């Protein structure tokens, strides 16, 4: 993580526990995320093409604790087998980013006032 405050911390990684919905009980999974370039987030938000959805989604995930190395085959099988997995994973990223952006905004808001 970079020590100087950044509004958009591209390249930062973080780990969050995500509860993957299964047929019986939610499965706790530690997901390692990355903050992609802001343009990738906008492209994901604006995407309406189902063919592009997975490749855009995959830019937010580095790894998880369900195997030695996260492979697309395993991730896709989770996404297909357990509906709602994509939302659970993406919500973990979004919640972290909300907290991070609120803290960054507070730092930058005080900087702007001090210049005036």
Protein Blocks (a to p, Z undefined) as FASTA:
>chain_A
ZZbdcfblghiacddddddddfkbccddddddddddfklmmmmmmpcbfklmmmmmmmmp
mbdckbfbdcfklmmmmmmmmghklmmmmmmmmmmmmmmmmmmmmmmmmmmmmmZZ
